[in-house]
Amino acid sequence: MEKPNRGERIMQSRNLFQFAVMISLLFALGQQRNAALAADHGDTPLLKSVGRHDARIADLLAFLRNDNLVLVLTVDPTAPLDDGTPYLFAPDITLKLSIDNESEVRFDDPDDLLDFGGTITRPGKIQPRITFTLTFDNDGNAQLKTGGLEKDAKDRIELFAGLRDDAFIRRPRTGKNIAAIVLEFPLADVLGDTPTLLIWATAKVDDINGPFQELAGRALRSQFPENDQMNTLKPKHHFKVLGVPPDVIIFDTSLPAAFPNGRELTDDVVDLVGDPRLFSSEAPTFPSTNDVPFLTTFPYLAPPH
């Protein structure tokens, strides 16, 4: 019998994935629920212990708008309400978004599809081949440096840095704001030989030891206490040191973003992940849409409250 080609395998795997998601949702709805913040809003004990909530990553999203890739990085779950003054990013924080456009990813394991969005063939070889590094001056203005792009590619990047509504769809974040970095640029500028990208983000405070103190990839993974060490290790070391799949977003851009393949603004990751630690028996129902409508144009996140 002739073996299916990659496109057919992807479609077969997606069908399995959709079935698994349905099972996951049923599991989540039937569990005794335990209160917790989610996405990455509640992790990084180190940054919380020194009061650097402004460096804590809340969410990382990756999706397409027409032929453009959009990356959304949000930080500071303690961001204030909008009083008309610009949000000031601290000058000692470095935020970095990284893309590996060369690592091979398989889509033939339904368990890995559900848990991680795919199977990275050589997880110990992940490299940040394309980078977007943001630093901030004393007035909170963002300075963007790129690595691994063609010289003229930076001119095609649209950048937003400021206060927005928190896109995390959970009641504890209703009416809350977040500090957001939004980048949009042609997808073709970052594609390699395949349509699949590995994407992650890090946050670093200058006077705290280590390459960074916070990492975000596939939503929720590094939030849990058992995975806290991921926040200070490069993704390739997640496998080498911890023996676990790297905490990165896997995004096959030949398909629409739908968590865990990338992550859309409308993806309710808590229900999709289905971990009972993310729910509360005191609040058994949760909103399934954002508290205010998302924008249809850049920067896509809703205006701040």
Beta strands, then each sheet from edge to edge (+ up, - down):
strand 1: 57-65
strand 2: 68-75
strand 3: 93-100
strand 4: 105-106
strand 5: 119-120
strand 6: 130-136
strand 7: 142-147
strand 8: 158-165
strand 9: 177-186
strand 10: 196-205
strand 11: 214-216
strand 12: 249-252
sheet 1: 1+ 2- 9+ 8-
sheet 2: 7+ 6- 3+ 10- 11+
sheet 3: 7+ 6- 3+ 10- 12+
sheet 4: 4+ 5-
end
